[in-house]
């Protein structure tokens, strides 16, 4: 299995931190993404964040779903 790059780890940690800041669980994220027309399963989200491999579009969709207007880098 390929090791995560620094950028993948940073992206995953950034998204996890915003979820935690907003108090949103993966299950709640699934529901919120569905309201935006984005079909994801909780297991898929967990895997994406664990691997750190996801698209910028996925990350932006997550930020929109949790109503993150600003992101702390």
Secondary structure per residue as TSV (DSSP state, phi and psi in degrees):
chain	resnum	aa	ss	phi	psi
A	1	X	-	360.0	135.4
A	2	X	-	-71.1	142.9
A	3	X	-	-80.7	148.1
A	4	X	-	-66.4	139.9
A	5	X	-	-80.1	165.7
A	6	X	H	-58.8	-39.0
A	7	X	H	-67.9	-38.6
A	8	X	H	-65.4	-41.4
A	9	X	H	-64.5	-41.6
A	10	X	H	-64.3	-42.7
A	11	X	H	-63.1	-45.8
A	12	X	H	-64.4	-43.6
A	13	X	H	-65.9	-36.5
A	14	X	H	-62.6	-47.2
A	15	X	H	-66.7	-43.0
A	16	X	H	-60.6	-40.9
A	17	X	H	-64.3	-40.6
A	18	X	H	-67.5	-38.9
A	19	X	H	-61.4	-44.7
A	20	X	H	-65.1	-43.4
A	21	X	H	-58.4	-38.7
A	22	X	H	-85.5	-8.7
A	23	X	T	70.3	34.3
A	24	X	-	-106.3	125.6
A	25	X	-	-83.3	167.7
A	26	X	H	-61.5	-39.2
A	27	X	H	-62.6	-42.5
A	28	X	H	-66.9	-36.3
A	29	X	H	-62.2	-41.0
A	30	X	H	-56.7	-46.2
A	31	X	H	-63.9	-43.2
A	32	X	H	-68.6	-38.1
A	33	X	H	-64.7	-39.0
A	34	X	H	-60.4	-36.0
A	35	X	H	-64.8	-23.5
A	36	X	T	-94.2	2.7
A	37	X	T	84.3	16.7
A	38	X	-	-104.4	115.2
A	39	X	-	-92.3	109.5
A	40	X	-	-135.2	152.3
A	41	X	-	-103.7	151.2
A	42	X	H	-57.6	-42.6
A	43	X	H	-61.9	-38.5
A	44	X	H	-64.7	-42.0
A	45	X	H	-64.4	-45.4
A	46	X	H	-57.7	-43.6
A	47	X	H	-66.8	-42.8
A	48	X	H	-60.2	-45.6
A	49	X	H	-71.6	-32.1
A	50	X	H	-67.6	-43.5
A	51	X	H	-77.9	-28.7
A	52	X	T	79.0	14.9
A	53	X	-	-112.7	105.0
A	54	X	-	-157.6	162.1
A	55	X	-	-81.0	161.6
A	56	X	H	-63.2	-34.1
A	57	X	H	-62.5	-40.3
A	58	X	H	-62.7	-45.5
A	59	X	H	-62.1	-44.4
A	60	X	H	-64.0	-38.1
A	61	X	H	-61.9	-41.5
A	62	X	H	-64.1	-44.4
A	63	X	H	-61.7	-40.0
A	64	X	H	-65.3	-41.0
A	65	X	H	-64.4	-34.2
A	66	X	T	-97.4	6.4
A	67	X	T	57.4	44.3
A	68	X	-	-85.8	105.0
A	69	X	-	-80.4	-30.2
A	70	X	S	-131.9	154.2
A	71	X	-	-128.7	133.5
A	72	X	-	-88.8	116.8
A	73	X	-	-91.1	360.0
